[in-house]
Amino acid sequence: MTKAPIPITITKLEMTAKPAGLRPHLRHDQDNGRVMLLKVKHPPVHFYRYLYETVGKAHIWVERTRMSDEALAKIVQDENVELYVLYCEGAPAGYAELDFRKLPEAELAYFGLVPDFVGRGLGSFLLATAVDIAWSKPIDRLWVHTNTLDHPRALPLYQKMGFAPYAQEKAEVVPL
């Protein structure tokens, strides 16, 4: 049985220069070697699916869940797509996926935290670090989109980090 579509509003945001004063940092109580960010080269599809589904389940992320392993591997294992996983005390706490396949533009394709780690200030660190990494490449635009099913602090956090809305559109998501 097909589930009913859920109406959403998608907000597209961009930045065309690295934000002045951007310095990713952890709070003093987090900066004790218990938090680290690792780049994953050629992520196994099962590991990527774990991250995507764990971070996105509450927000009804379905696009990549519906993809075949082959189609998903073609994206996430592309040399111009970079996956960064945030670990907290050894456990995956979130991830950021940067897509550089259309230079000089880059997309923050996916970003989020595992539910157990929301509310600890890690999202700001992860996003600031992802933005910093993106601007270390030869880009002139970084963009991201969010929607009304994402965490309620997502849009304000993107704006705090320097992203500015440039478009909105209505759409529907069909849950799994």
Legacy VTK file of the C-alpha trace (Angstrom):
# vtk DataFile Version 3.0
C-alpha trace
ASCII
DATASET POLYDATA
POINTS 176 float
0.000 0.000 0.000
1.398 3.381 -1.018
1.500 5.965 1.730
-0.023 9.387 1.212
2.333 12.128 0.011
3.385 14.740 2.554
3.449 18.349 1.310
6.709 20.182 2.005
8.303 23.533 1.336
11.880 23.343 0.077
14.155 26.302 0.806
17.259 26.620 -1.360
20.170 28.528 0.146
23.552 29.635 -1.149
26.718 31.476 -0.288
29.025 33.012 -2.873
32.024 33.654 -0.631
33.507 32.059 2.435
31.948 33.685 5.494
34.302 36.122 7.213
35.514 34.880 10.542
34.434 31.289 9.987
36.451 29.189 12.421
35.089 25.728 13.166
35.534 24.938 16.830
34.157 22.715 19.517
32.958 23.944 22.875
35.626 23.591 25.561
33.779 20.621 27.080
33.825 18.804 23.715
37.393 19.563 22.681
38.973 16.715 24.582
39.788 14.208 21.878
36.372 12.591 22.092
35.085 14.270 18.924
36.709 13.832 15.544
35.841 14.256 11.895
37.100 11.718 9.372
36.949 11.779 5.588
35.687 8.465 4.225
37.197 7.515 0.882
35.041 5.209 -1.238
32.460 4.565 1.486
30.885 1.115 1.382
27.242 1.426 0.370
26.030 -0.352 3.531
27.896 2.178 5.709
26.523 5.112 3.729
22.995 3.703 3.997
23.436 3.357 7.763
24.365 7.038 8.047
21.679 8.252 5.637
18.887 6.227 7.196
19.904 6.891 10.801
20.246 10.639 10.303
17.326 10.995 7.906
14.671 8.636 9.263
12.937 11.224 11.460
12.965 13.704 8.563
11.631 11.250 5.983
14.731 11.167 3.794
13.743 8.639 1.155
15.485 9.557 -2.103
18.635 7.522 -1.571
16.860 4.735 0.298
14.971 4.053 -2.929
18.174 3.925 -5.015
19.821 0.679 -5.994
23.194 -0.082 -4.437
24.806 0.394 -7.844
23.248 3.836 -8.408
24.105 4.947 -4.882
27.705 3.719 -5.152
28.123 5.679 -8.374
27.383 8.880 -6.449
28.979 8.376 -3.045
32.123 6.714 -4.396
32.696 9.372 -7.060
36.096 11.021 -6.606
34.394 14.444 -6.616
31.995 13.603 -3.794
33.432 13.841 -0.289
31.922 12.244 2.785
32.913 13.433 6.255
31.743 11.492 9.298
31.652 13.050 12.740
32.462 10.659 15.573
31.770 11.256 19.247
33.452 8.890 21.682
33.958 6.421 18.832
30.367 6.335 17.578
29.133 7.938 14.350
27.398 11.157 15.393
26.599 12.712 12.009
27.867 13.372 8.533
28.293 15.927 5.798
28.412 15.112 2.099
30.003 17.647 -0.247
29.449 17.303 -3.985
32.098 18.925 -6.178
31.008 17.314 -9.479
29.814 20.625 -10.958
32.695 22.979 -10.224
32.935 25.912 -9.718
29.764 25.215 -7.731
29.551 22.805 -4.831
26.571 21.358 -3.033
26.260 20.419 0.589
24.204 17.447 -0.536
23.463 15.962 2.875
24.150 17.094 6.405
22.813 15.971 9.734
23.295 14.370 13.091
22.351 10.995 14.493
19.371 11.654 16.824
21.321 10.676 19.973
23.745 13.553 19.328
21.291 16.361 18.545
21.358 19.267 20.993
25.020 18.971 21.983
26.385 21.765 19.778
27.917 19.302 17.336
25.808 20.455 14.385
27.383 23.909 14.386
30.868 22.399 14.443
30.073 19.917 11.665
28.445 22.534 9.438
31.183 25.126 9.958
33.802 22.495 9.168
31.957 21.376 6.024
31.675 24.988 4.837
35.368 25.541 5.552
36.324 22.404 3.605
34.120 23.412 0.669
35.734 26.854 0.433
39.198 25.279 0.432
38.339 24.080 -3.090
38.149 26.232 -6.247
34.459 27.121 -5.894
32.527 30.331 -6.308
29.212 29.085 -4.920
28.119 26.648 -2.216
24.483 25.708 -1.987
22.216 23.542 0.117
18.525 22.881 0.405
16.367 22.105 3.395
12.681 21.446 3.786
9.933 21.660 6.355
10.458 18.036 7.426
14.071 18.674 8.427
15.020 19.541 12.004
13.451 22.881 13.002
16.903 24.326 13.741
18.291 23.394 10.300
17.224 26.525 8.414
18.316 28.965 11.162
21.673 27.165 11.449
22.304 27.402 7.699
21.520 31.111 7.826
23.723 31.625 10.899
26.609 30.013 8.982
26.198 32.448 6.099
23.809 30.753 3.691
21.125 33.029 2.230
17.804 31.798 0.816
17.399 32.317 -2.915
14.329 30.209 -3.781
11.451 28.258 -2.305
9.241 25.650 -3.873
6.416 23.352 -2.878
6.815 19.610 -3.318
5.656 16.301 -1.873
7.504 13.445 -0.212
6.087 9.945 -0.367
7.170 8.075 2.777
8.469 4.522 2.555
LINES 1 177
176 0 1 2 3 4 5 6 7 8 9 10 11 12 13 14 15 16 17 18 19 20 21 22 23 24 25 26 27 28 29 30 31 32 33 34 35 36 37 38 39 40 41 42 43 44 45 46 47 48 49 50 51 52 53 54 55 56 57 58 59 60 61 62 63 64 65 66 67 68 69 70 71 72 73 74 75 76 77 78 79 80 81 82 83 84 85 86 87 88 89 90 91 92 93 94 95 96 97 98 99 100 101 102 103 104 105 106 107 108 109 110 111 112 113 114 115 116 117 118 119 120 121 122 123 124 125 126 127 128 129 130 131 132 133 134 135 136 137 138 139 140 141 142 143 144 145 146 147 148 149 150 151 152 153 154 155 156 157 158 159 160 161 162 163 164 165 166 167 168 169 170 171 172 173 174 175
